[in-house]
Amino acid sequence: MHSTLVRIQNVFGFFTTVAFCTAILVAFSVTLTAQEPSARLELRNVQVVKGRPHYYSSKKEEYAHIKFDLDADFSSLFNWNTKQLFVYILATWPSSTTVSSTPPSQAIIWDTIINSHSQTHPLNPLHLLQAPKKTSKTTSKSKRSISTGAADEPPLGIIHLKNSKPKYQITNINGKLSSQGNVTLEVGWNVQPWVGALTWTLGEGKSFARWNGIKGGKSKVFDMPALKGKSASQETVIASPGKPKAAEASAVV
């Protein structure tokens, strides 16, 4: 006969094995869901300023302030195993070094976290033990307005931003960013599951199982404006389709 301790160990070992196998099945089951994210990213204006980009900066340097429009649909990235979605906008430009093998410089100008419904409204088992509260009578008009408001809520993963300001200023490693050419903005994401590995952005044209790469999500190539003197900077404004035009803007220190 086995002792009580041995029996407890066997039950616990069997339980952990079942839980581990279930987690593996859940992690791999998300590859059966179709993912077709799409995004449209457009540059509104960009301003290059010479000053202190952060309050803790010890010296003045050139930094860029980029405004943009973003319309994205990441609703297909949410499934039963999605805990939250991290979305970001990445600015990319060629490296200032002369070595051809050096990767391009990159910096995030904006990001956000979108929680799933189960993360925003977690299930509390204690609520099941509580007695239901008595609700007062409400008019049909108020009921209609409540139901309409719930229906009008956009699905998870829908983003609409117009002339949005960046969260972060971008700088270059050499402290100079004016007249920098071949700059692009690109949308990226990272899915954090409840169980399993993190998944990152699939580029346009790429695919994995039923997951398709993002459609769009990349701005047109643009150039950083040049500084004019020590007290003023130049701002590139996108007013209408076509070539960007320059406008004056005062420097921020």
C-alpha positions as CSV (number, residue, x, y, z in Angstrom):
1,M,0.0,0.0,0.0
2,H,1.2,3.5,-0.8
3,S,1.3,6.1,1.9
4,T,-0.9,9.1,1.9
5,L,2.0,11.4,0.9
6,V,2.8,9.2,-2.1
7,R,-0.8,9.3,-3.2
8,I,-0.9,13.1,-3.0
9,Q,2.2,13.3,-5.0
10,N,0.8,11.1,-7.7
11,V,-2.4,13.1,-7.9
12,F,-0.5,16.3,-8.0
13,G,1.8,15.0,-10.7
14,F,-1.2,13.8,-12.8
15,F,-2.9,17.2,-12.4
16,T,0.2,19.2,-13.5
17,T,0.6,16.9,-16.5
18,V,-3.0,17.4,-17.6
19,A,-2.7,21.2,-17.0
20,F,0.5,21.4,-19.0
21,C,-0.9,19.5,-22.0
22,T,-4.1,21.6,-21.9
23,A,-2.0,24.8,-22.0
24,I,0.0,23.5,-25.0
25,L,-3.3,22.7,-26.9
26,V,-4.7,26.1,-26.1
27,A,-1.5,27.9,-27.2
28,F,-1.4,26.0,-30.5
29,S,-5.2,26.2,-31.1
30,V,-4.9,30.0,-31.9
31,T,-3.2,29.2,-35.2
32,L,-6.5,27.8,-36.4
33,T,-8.1,31.3,-36.2
34,A,-7.8,33.7,-39.1
35,Q,-5.9,36.9,-38.5
36,E,-6.1,39.7,-41.1
37,P,-5.0,43.0,-39.5
38,S,-5.0,46.1,-41.6
39,A,-3.9,49.7,-41.0
40,R,-3.6,53.0,-42.8
41,L,-0.9,55.4,-41.5
42,E,-0.3,58.9,-42.9
43,L,2.1,61.6,-41.9
44,R,0.4,64.9,-41.0
45,N,3.4,67.1,-40.1
46,V,6.9,66.9,-38.7
47,Q,8.8,69.5,-36.8
48,V,12.5,69.4,-36.0
49,V,13.5,71.3,-32.9
50,K,16.8,71.9,-31.1
51,G,16.5,71.8,-27.4
52,R,16.1,69.4,-24.5
53,P,13.9,66.5,-25.5
54,H,13.5,65.4,-21.9
55,Y,13.6,67.2,-18.6
56,Y,16.5,65.1,-17.5
57,S,18.6,65.8,-20.7
58,S,21.9,67.3,-19.9
59,K,22.5,69.0,-23.2
60,K,20.5,70.4,-26.2
61,E,20.1,68.3,-29.2
62,E,17.9,68.0,-32.3
63,Y,14.7,66.0,-31.9
64,A,11.6,65.5,-34.0
65,H,7.9,66.0,-33.2
66,I,5.8,63.9,-35.6
67,K,2.0,64.1,-35.9
68,F,0.1,61.4,-37.8
69,D,-3.3,59.8,-38.8
70,L,-3.9,56.2,-38.0
71,D,-6.9,54.0,-38.9
72,A,-6.3,50.4,-37.9
73,D,-8.3,47.2,-37.5
74,F,-6.7,44.7,-35.2
75,S,-10.0,43.0,-34.1
76,S,-8.9,39.7,-35.7
77,L,-6.0,39.5,-33.3
78,F,-8.3,38.9,-30.4
79,N,-9.4,35.4,-29.5
80,W,-9.9,33.1,-26.5
81,N,-6.2,33.2,-25.7
82,T,-5.5,36.9,-26.1
83,K,-4.8,38.8,-22.9
84,Q,-3.8,42.1,-24.3
85,L,-2.4,43.7,-27.5
86,F,0.5,46.2,-27.6
87,V,0.4,48.5,-30.6
88,Y,3.1,50.9,-31.5
89,I,4.3,53.2,-34.3
90,L,8.0,52.9,-35.3
91,A,10.0,55.6,-37.1
92,T,12.9,54.2,-39.2
93,W,15.7,56.1,-41.0
94,P,19.1,55.1,-42.3
95,S,22.0,54.9,-39.8
96,S,24.4,57.9,-39.7
97,T,27.4,55.6,-39.9
98,T,29.2,54.8,-43.2
99,V,29.3,51.1,-42.6
100,S,26.9,49.4,-45.0
101,S,26.2,46.5,-42.6
102,T,24.9,48.8,-39.8
103,P,21.1,48.3,-39.3
104,P,18.9,51.4,-39.7
105,S,18.0,53.6,-36.7
106,Q,14.6,53.0,-35.2
107,A,12.5,54.7,-32.5
108,I,9.0,54.4,-31.2
109,I,6.9,57.6,-31.3
110,W,3.6,56.3,-30.0
111,D,2.2,53.2,-28.4
112,T,-0.9,51.9,-26.6
113,I,-2.2,48.8,-24.8
114,I,-5.6,47.3,-25.6
115,N,-6.9,44.8,-23.0
116,S,-9.2,42.0,-23.9
117,H,-12.7,41.8,-22.4
118,S,-11.6,39.1,-19.9
119,Q,-8.8,41.4,-18.8
120,T,-10.9,44.5,-18.6
121,H,-13.9,42.8,-16.9
122,P,-12.4,39.7,-15.0
123,L,-14.8,37.1,-13.6
124,N,-15.1,37.3,-9.8
125,P,-16.4,34.0,-8.4
126,L,-17.6,35.8,-5.3
127,H,-20.2,37.6,-7.3
128,L,-21.9,34.2,-8.0
129,L,-22.4,33.7,-4.2
130,Q,-24.0,37.1,-3.7
131,A,-27.8,37.5,-3.8
132,P,-29.1,39.4,-6.9
133,K,-29.8,43.0,-6.2
134,K,-33.3,44.4,-6.5
135,T,-33.6,46.7,-9.5
136,S,-36.1,49.5,-9.8
137,K,-38.5,49.8,-12.7
138,T,-37.1,51.8,-15.6
139,T,-38.9,53.3,-18.5
140,S,-38.7,51.7,-22.0
141,K,-37.0,54.9,-23.2
142,S,-34.1,54.5,-20.8
143,K,-33.8,50.7,-21.6
144,R,-33.7,51.6,-25.2
145,S,-30.9,54.1,-24.7
146,I,-28.8,51.7,-22.6
147,S,-29.1,48.9,-25.2
148,T,-28.3,51.3,-28.0
149,G,-25.2,52.6,-26.2
150,A,-23.9,49.0,-25.7
151,A,-24.4,48.3,-29.3
152,D,-22.6,51.4,-30.4
153,E,-19.4,50.3,-28.6
154,P,-16.7,49.6,-31.2
155,P,-15.1,46.1,-31.2
156,L,-11.7,45.6,-29.7
157,G,-8.7,46.5,-31.8
158,I,-10.3,49.3,-33.8
159,I,-8.2,52.5,-33.7
160,H,-9.1,55.9,-35.3
161,L,-6.6,58.7,-34.6
162,K,-6.6,62.1,-36.4
163,N,-3.7,64.5,-36.3
164,S,-2.5,62.7,-33.2
165,K,0.5,63.9,-31.2
166,P,3.4,61.6,-30.5
167,K,4.0,60.2,-27.0
168,Y,7.7,60.3,-27.4
169,Q,10.2,62.6,-29.1
170,I,12.8,60.9,-31.3
171,T,16.5,61.8,-31.4
172,N,19.5,60.5,-33.2
173,I,22.6,59.0,-31.7
174,N,24.8,61.8,-33.0
175,G,22.4,64.5,-31.8
176,K,21.5,65.7,-35.3
177,L,18.2,64.9,-37.0
178,S,17.6,67.8,-39.4
179,S,17.6,67.1,-43.1
180,Q,17.6,63.4,-42.4
181,G,16.2,61.6,-45.5
182,N,14.4,58.3,-46.2
183,V,12.3,58.3,-43.0
184,T,9.2,56.1,-42.7
185,L,6.6,55.3,-40.1
186,E,5.3,51.8,-39.6
187,V,2.7,50.2,-37.4
188,G,3.7,47.2,-35.3
189,W,2.1,45.0,-32.6
190,N,2.8,42.4,-30.0
191,V,0.1,39.9,-28.8
192,Q,0.4,38.8,-25.2
193,P,-1.5,35.5,-24.7
194,W,-2.8,34.0,-21.5
195,V,-0.6,30.9,-22.2
196,G,2.0,30.4,-24.9
197,A,4.6,32.5,-26.6
198,L,4.4,36.2,-27.5
199,T,3.7,36.9,-31.2
200,W,5.0,39.9,-33.1
201,T,4.2,41.8,-36.2
202,L,3.9,39.8,-39.5
203,G,5.0,42.0,-42.3
204,E,2.9,42.7,-45.4
205,G,2.9,39.7,-47.8
206,K,4.0,37.2,-45.1
207,S,1.8,34.5,-43.6
208,F,1.9,31.7,-41.0
209,A,-0.8,29.1,-40.9
210,R,-4.1,31.1,-41.1
211,W,-2.3,34.3,-40.0
212,N,-1.8,36.9,-42.7
213,G,0.5,39.8,-42.6
214,I,-0.7,43.4,-42.1
215,K,-2.3,45.2,-45.0
216,G,-0.8,48.7,-45.3
217,G,0.4,50.1,-42.0
218,K,3.4,52.0,-43.5
219,S,3.6,55.7,-44.4
220,K,5.2,57.2,-47.5
221,V,8.9,58.0,-47.3
222,F,9.6,61.6,-46.2
223,D,12.5,63.8,-45.2
224,M,13.1,65.6,-41.9
225,P,13.0,69.4,-42.3
226,A,16.2,71.5,-41.9
227,L,16.8,73.9,-39.0
228,K,16.8,77.6,-39.9
229,G,19.1,79.5,-37.5
230,K,19.4,79.0,-33.8
231,S,15.9,80.2,-32.7
232,A,13.6,78.8,-35.3
233,S,12.9,75.4,-36.9
234,Q,11.1,74.3,-40.0
235,E,8.0,72.2,-40.1
236,T,6.9,69.9,-42.9
237,V,3.1,70.0,-43.1
238,I,1.1,67.6,-45.2
239,A,-1.9,69.7,-46.1
240,S,-3.1,67.7,-49.1
241,P,-2.0,64.8,-51.3
242,G,1.2,65.7,-53.1
243,K,4.6,67.0,-52.1
244,P,5.1,68.3,-48.5
245,K,5.5,72.0,-48.0
246,A,7.5,73.8,-45.4
247,A,6.1,76.1,-42.7
248,E,7.8,78.1,-40.0
249,A,7.6,77.0,-36.3
250,S,9.2,78.4,-33.2
251,A,11.7,76.3,-31.3
252,V,10.8,74.7,-28.0
253,V,13.4,74.5,-25.3
